[in-house]
Amino acid sequence: MESEGRRRIGSSEVTASLRREIMSGHLMQGDRLPPERALSERFGVARGTVREALGRLAREGLVEIRPGSGAYVRSSAVGAVNPVIDNTGPLELIDTRFALEPHICRLAVLHARREDLDRYEALLGQMEESEGNPERFSDADTEFHTLLAQSTGNGLLIWIVGQISSVRGRDQWYRMRTLTLDREMIAAYNRQHREIVAAIREREPERAAEAMKRHLETARLSLTRAAST
């Protein structure tokens, strides 16, 4: 694994870097991640920051934390080598998200806990601080949509959204991200994310679903325009 240097970074960036290594196949099923101390030195962060990042990866189903042994890549990460994942384009991804995420929002209204709502707010803040940094925004955005699924408490939906996240880590998505994520578009997405969270917080399932549909419609239009250039 390459050194990330000594710049100040947070747990979201540590999470994103390790997630990319798992999704790319650099870390394989059953591999043990480096110890917390080694990761702390690599990223130039406190061990508590590393521990938080590993906890996020565990909640996403990408790693298993074995007390006294360490963190290991789980089998769910093998989606990185699945030909369906490799061959799914950005527009196909958006269509799949249309089929799932509005109802995920309805379920989040029913099942989100106080700690979930607090994590939504923290991620909203990270995304709003990243309007000039598309890569950092995209990493927090992925975590936000993963959290929506996690807050449903539905294991199958959480797994499916994990597969969707792995598509977003592929080269096709990275190229489209560079074409679509300018400051104006990120600001629009952030406003829509706030609308979704407000509806979940106020326990209005249909309002949350409609807010997600508007969000995905914006993303699909942006991708369609980029694909035609």
matplotlib code that plots the C-alpha trace (Angstrom):
import matplotlib.pyplot as plt

x = [0.0, 1.3, 2.0, -0.6, 1.8, 1.5, -1.2, -4.1, -6.9, -9.9, -11.5, -13.6, -10.5, -8.8, -12.0, -12.2, -8.6, -8.9, -12.3, -10.7, -8.0, -10.6, -12.8, -9.9, -8.9, -5.6, -6.8, -8.5, -11.0, -9.4, -6.5, -5.5, -5.3, -2.1, -2.3, -3.8, -0.3, 1.0, -2.1, -1.8, 1.8, 0.9, -1.9, -0.3, -3.4, -4.2, -5.0, -8.5, -9.0, -7.9, -10.2, -13.2, -12.4, -12.2, -15.5, -17.1, -15.7, -17.1, -20.5, -20.4, -19.7, -16.2, -14.1, -14.5, -12.9, -11.7, -10.9, -7.2, -6.5, -7.2, -9.3, -9.8, -11.4, -14.8, -16.1, -18.7, -15.8, -15.3, -17.8, -14.7, -13.9, -17.6, -18.0, -21.5, -19.7, -17.0, -19.5, -22.1, -22.2, -23.0, -26.5, -27.3, -26.2, -28.5, -31.5, -30.7, -30.6, -34.0, -35.4, -34.1, -33.2, -36.6, -37.9, -34.7, -35.6, -39.1, -37.6, -35.0, -37.9, -39.3, -36.1, -33.4, -32.1, -30.8, -27.2, -28.1, -29.5, -26.4, -24.2, -26.3, -25.6, -21.9, -21.8, -23.8, -21.2, -18.4, -20.0, -20.7, -17.1, -16.0, -17.7, -14.3, -13.0, -14.9, -13.0, -13.6, -17.2, -17.7, -16.2, -18.6, -21.5, -20.9, -20.8, -24.0, -26.0, -24.5, -25.7, -29.2, -29.3, -27.7, -30.3, -33.1, -31.7, -32.3, -29.3, -30.1, -30.5, -27.3, -25.5, -27.0, -26.1, -22.6, -22.5, -23.7, -20.9, -18.4, -19.6, -19.0, -15.4, -14.7, -12.9, -16.0, -17.5, -14.3, -14.2, -17.8, -17.2, -14.5, -16.9, -19.9, -18.8, -18.2, -18.8, -22.3, -23.4, -22.0, -23.9, -27.1, -26.5, -25.8, -29.2, -30.9, -29.2, -30.4, -34.0, -33.7, -32.4, -35.0, -37.8, -36.3, -35.8, -39.5, -40.6, -42.3, -41.7, -43.3, -41.6, -38.2, -38.8, -39.8, -36.7, -34.5, -36.2, -35.5, -31.9, -31.5, -33.2, -30.6, -27.8, -29.2, -29.5, -26.0, -24.6, -26.7, -25.3, -21.7, -22.1, -23.2, -20.2]
y = [0.0, 3.4, 6.1, 8.8, 11.3, 13.3, 15.7, 16.0, 13.7, 12.3, 8.9, 9.3, 9.6, 6.6, 4.6, 5.7, 4.7, 1.3, 0.8, 1.5, -1.1, -3.7, -2.9, -2.9, -6.3, -5.1, -6.6, -9.9, -12.1, -13.3, -10.9, -9.3, -5.6, -4.0, -3.5, -0.2, 1.1, 0.5, 2.2, 5.1, 5.6, 5.2, 7.8, 10.1, 9.9, 8.8, 5.2, 6.2, 7.6, 4.3, 2.4, 4.6, 3.9, 0.2, 0.3, 2.0, -0.7, -3.3, -1.7, -1.7, -5.4, -5.1, -6.2, -8.4, -7.2, -10.2, -9.1, -9.9, -10.8, -7.8, -6.8, -9.1, -8.6, -10.3, -12.4, -9.7, -7.7, -10.2, -8.2, -6.3, -9.2, -9.9, -9.4, -7.8, -5.2, -4.7, -4.2, -2.0, 1.5, 4.7, 5.0, 1.4, 2.1, 5.1, 3.0, 0.4, 3.0, 4.3, 0.9, 0.7, 3.9, 5.7, 2.7, 2.5, 6.1, 4.9, 2.2, 4.6, 6.7, 3.7, 2.3, 5.1, 5.5, 8.6, 7.6, 7.1, 10.7, 12.0, 10.2, 11.7, 15.2, 14.5, 13.3, 16.2, 18.5, 16.6, 16.8, 20.5, 21.2, 19.3, 21.4, 22.2, 18.6, 16.2, 13.1, 13.8, 14.7, 11.4, 9.3, 11.0, 10.6, 6.9, 6.6, 8.6, 6.3, 3.3, 4.6, 5.0, 1.3, 0.4, 2.4, 0.2, -2.8, -5.0, -7.2, -8.0, -4.3, -3.5, -6.1, -4.9, -1.3, -2.6, -4.0, -0.7, 1.1, -1.3, -0.2, 3.4, 2.5, 1.3, 3.3, 4.1, 5.9, 7.7, 9.1, 10.3, 11.8, 14.0, 15.2, 15.9, 16.9, 20.6, 23.0, 23.9, 20.2, 19.3, 22.2, 21.0, 17.4, 18.7, 20.6, 17.5, 15.4, 17.8, 17.5, 13.7, 13.8, 16.4, 14.1, 11.1, 13.1, 14.3, 10.8, 11.4, 8.3, 9.5, 12.9, 11.1, 8.9, 11.8, 13.7, 10.7, 10.5, 14.1, 13.6, 10.6, 12.4, 15.2, 12.7, 10.8, 14.1, 15.1, 11.7, 11.7, 15.1, 14.0, 10.8, 12.8, 15.1]
z = [0.0, -0.9, 1.7, 2.0, 3.3, 6.5, 5.6, 8.1, 7.2, 8.9, 9.3, 6.2, 4.0, 5.7, 5.2, 1.5, 0.8, 2.4, 0.7, -2.7, -2.1, -1.2, -4.1, -6.6, -5.5, -4.0, -0.7, -1.2, 0.7, 3.9, 3.8, 7.1, 7.1, 8.6, 12.4, 13.7, 14.6, 11.0, 9.5, 11.9, 10.8, 7.1, 7.2, 9.8, 12.0, 15.6, 16.2, 17.3, 13.8, 12.2, 14.6, 13.5, 9.8, 10.4, 12.2, 9.2, 6.9, 9.2, 9.1, 5.3, 5.4, 3.8, 6.8, 9.8, 13.0, 15.1, 18.7, 19.5, 15.9, 13.7, 10.7, 7.7, 4.3, 4.2, 1.3, 0.4, -1.1, -3.8, -5.8, -7.0, -9.5, -10.4, -14.2, -13.6, -11.4, -14.0, -16.9, -15.2, -16.6, -14.7, -16.2, -15.4, -11.8, -11.5, -12.9, -10.3, -7.5, -8.7, -8.1, -4.5, -2.8, -2.6, -0.7, 1.4, 2.5, 3.5, 5.6, 7.1, 8.3, 10.1, 11.5, 11.8, 15.4, 17.1, 16.4, 12.7, 12.6, 14.2, 11.6, 8.8, 10.2, 10.4, 6.8, 5.6, 7.2, 5.5, 2.1, 2.5, 3.4, 0.3, -2.4, -3.9, -3.5, -5.7, -4.5, -0.9, -1.6, -3.5, -0.7, 1.9, -0.5, -0.9, 2.9, 3.2, 0.8, 2.6, 5.9, 4.5, 3.8, 7.1, 9.0, 7.5, 9.5, 6.4, 5.8, 2.2, 1.3, 3.0, 1.0, -2.3, -1.6, -0.9, -4.4, -5.8, -3.9, -5.5, -8.9, -7.9, -7.2, -10.8, -13.5, -15.4, -12.5, -11.7, -15.2, -15.0, -11.6, -13.1, -15.8, -13.5, -10.0, -10.2, -7.3, -8.5, -8.9, -5.5, -3.9, -5.5, -4.3, -0.8, -0.8, -1.9, 0.8, 3.4, 2.1, 2.4, 6.0, 7.0, 5.8, 7.6, 10.8, 10.7, 10.0, 6.6, 4.4, 1.2, 1.4, 1.9, -1.1, -3.3, -2.2, -3.1, -6.5, -7.2, -6.2, -8.5, -11.4, -11.0, -11.0, -14.0, -16.0, -15.2, -16.2, -19.5, -20.4, -19.6, -21.6, -24.7, -24.7]

ax = plt.figure().add_subplot(projection="3d")
ax.plot(x, y, z, "-o")
ax.set_aspect("equal")
plt.show()
